[in-house]
Amino acid sequence: MDRPQGHRSSRALAVTLCVIVAFVAFVVVACSAKTSPSEAQPSTPRLVSLSPGVTATIVALGGAPALVAVSDYCVLPDGFAKVPRVGTALTVNFEQLASLKRGGALTVVGPKMQLQWSDSLKKLASVRVLPWSAPGELAASTRVLGSLLDERAAAETLAKQLETALPEVAPADGARVALLLDAGEAFDGTFWFVKPNSIHGAALHGAGYRNAFPDAVTGPPQVSAEQLIAADPDVILLVANRPLGERRRRRVLDRIEALTPLKAARAGAIGVLGYEGALVEGPGVVSFARRLQRSLDELGAGADRERK
């Protein structure tokens, strides 16, 4: 007896559905085999950097395209001039950050920020606070940025360069150096100096010299003229974050050379190292350590003559 027409139609439909399901399953398995989680390409992060040093590190690792906003003081390479500025770690432009969020999730990266901003920032973006005040922290945070950018090899190379250039332990010998900071028009008779327990203080160690103020400093690294004379460094180098014109250079040198009891003043072992970004705590400190060594080697000849 012939089966009902409706039964044959239902069976044909069931067979067709089974074929479709099997085909879809095959496609899914094939695609999974080609793009396993371990092989899938990571999505490019959308980073907001609130620190010049962090921005410089991201750029050095080839991550400039990941920057969707930076702080007002960050320096960007050619071709990225249109990246928005969103204030600083202390004065964040939250309205502008909110507008950027519409383009996708944001990750704010920077050194330890003021706690009052953390809750507000977390409403707009994930916040990645990077330790950034000591040489070891700088190298470790460079590796973290390498992971965020999927540039681990480049980050490891840079981190090792930082560790070599910035030893935290001072050399056993070598001239005693005071690295003074340019106070500009704000000079009030006291001198700010580079403390040994800092990134630029470690660069002094890497250059083969000792800090004239060897004790770790927790407060403001500032001394009076009397304290500078008491320390009596072999060499004094004024460090500026920009080139100094001859008039300003002469003015700041006169302030130090007027302290005639200083052996460095008598030996002519006082100089200036100033260029754009000299004091930025980023990958440029490797170059800073080399420049520092050249400058101090030149000034050290005068100090050696005085010691003899």
Beta strands, then each sheet from edge to edge (+ up, - down):
strand 1: 47-49
strand 2: 67-70
strand 3: 107-110
strand 4: 126-129
strand 5: 176-181
strand 6: 190-192
strand 7: 210-211
strand 8: 222-224
strand 9: 235-240
strand 10: 270-274
sheet 1: 2+ 1+ 3+ 4+
sheet 2: 7+ 5+ 9+ 10+
sheet 3: 6+ 8-
end
